[in-house]
């Protein structure tokens, strides 16, 4: 029995949208060579892939996080905060973008 969850329904809708809106480019013999998606559908696919990647990272780190700060080797903020400065930059890679983009980083202690 298949159980439909909000997530599976969302994915199902996305795939239906992809499959129903896909257009094909063909060669001189009529063979399909490429698939074309609208930009809006492509952005939805990328967002879904980014979400999958994020979930994979969480699953990978979950045992370490569940072990607690001391057992996981976490560093205390007070011990490392001096290494960070306001206005520092971090490298942010979008999924599949192939481009590294620096963004301003402001450290706020909460």
C-alpha positions as CSV (number, residue, x, y, z in Angstrom):
1,X,0.0,0.0,0.0
2,X,1.3,3.4,-0.9
3,X,1.0,6.1,1.7
4,X,0.7,9.6,0.3
5,X,2.4,12.2,2.4
6,X,2.5,16.0,1.7
7,X,6.1,15.5,0.5
8,X,5.3,12.7,-1.9
9,X,2.3,14.6,-3.2
10,X,4.5,17.6,-3.8
11,X,7.1,15.5,-5.7
12,X,4.4,13.8,-7.7
13,X,3.0,17.2,-8.7
14,X,6.5,18.4,-9.7
15,X,7.2,15.3,-11.8
16,X,3.8,15.6,-13.5
17,X,4.6,19.3,-14.2
18,X,8.0,18.3,-15.6
19,X,6.6,15.5,-17.8
20,X,3.6,17.4,-19.1
21,X,5.6,20.6,-19.9
22,X,8.8,19.0,-21.3
23,X,9.5,19.8,-25.0
24,X,11.9,17.8,-27.1
25,X,14.5,18.9,-29.7
26,X,14.9,16.4,-32.5
27,X,17.6,15.7,-35.0
28,X,17.2,15.6,-38.8
29,X,16.0,11.9,-38.5
30,X,13.4,12.8,-35.9
31,X,15.3,11.3,-32.9
32,X,15.0,13.1,-29.6
33,X,18.3,14.8,-28.7
34,X,17.4,17.3,-25.9
35,X,14.7,18.1,-23.4
36,X,13.6,21.7,-22.9
37,X,11.8,22.9,-19.7
38,X,10.5,26.3,-18.9
39,X,12.6,28.4,-16.6
40,X,9.9,28.2,-13.9
41,X,9.8,24.4,-14.0
42,X,13.6,24.2,-14.1
43,X,13.8,26.4,-10.9
44,X,11.4,24.1,-9.2
45,X,13.5,21.1,-10.1
46,X,16.6,22.8,-8.8
47,X,14.9,23.7,-5.5
48,X,13.8,20.1,-5.1
49,X,17.4,18.9,-5.8
50,X,18.8,21.4,-3.3
51,X,16.3,20.2,-0.7
52,X,17.4,16.6,-1.3
53,X,21.1,17.6,-0.9
54,X,20.2,19.4,2.3
55,X,18.4,16.3,3.7
56,X,21.4,14.1,2.7
57,X,23.7,16.4,4.8
58,X,21.4,16.3,7.8
59,X,21.2,12.4,7.6
60,X,25.0,12.3,7.3
61,X,25.5,14.5,10.4
62,X,22.6,13.2,12.5
63,X,24.5,10.5,14.4
64,X,27.2,13.1,15.3
65,X,24.7,15.7,16.3
66,X,22.8,13.1,18.5
67,X,26.1,12.3,20.2
68,X,26.1,15.7,21.8
69,X,28.6,18.6,21.6
70,X,31.4,17.0,23.6
71,X,31.3,13.6,21.9
72,X,30.9,15.1,18.4
73,X,34.0,17.3,18.7
74,X,32.0,20.5,18.5
75,X,34.0,23.7,19.2
76,X,32.9,26.2,21.8
77,X,31.9,29.5,20.2
78,X,33.9,31.4,22.8
79,X,37.0,29.5,21.7
80,X,36.7,30.2,18.0
81,X,34.8,33.5,17.8
82,X,38.0,35.5,17.7
83,X,38.8,33.8,14.3
84,X,35.7,35.4,12.8
85,X,35.3,39.0,11.9
86,X,32.3,41.0,10.9
87,X,32.4,41.5,7.2
88,X,34.2,38.3,6.6
89,X,33.1,36.4,3.4
90,X,32.1,32.8,3.0
91,X,32.0,30.8,-0.3
92,X,28.5,29.8,-1.2
93,X,27.9,27.3,-4.0
94,X,24.4,26.8,-5.4
95,X,23.5,23.3,-6.4
96,X,24.8,22.7,-9.9
97,X,25.8,26.3,-10.5
98,X,29.5,25.5,-10.8
99,X,30.3,29.0,-9.6
100,X,31.6,30.1,-6.2
101,X,30.1,33.3,-5.0
102,X,31.2,35.3,-2.0
103,X,28.6,36.9,0.2
104,X,29.1,39.2,3.2
105,X,28.8,37.6,6.5
106,X,27.8,39.3,9.7
107,X,28.3,37.3,12.9
108,X,25.5,37.8,15.4
109,X,25.6,36.0,18.8
110,X,22.2,35.0,20.0
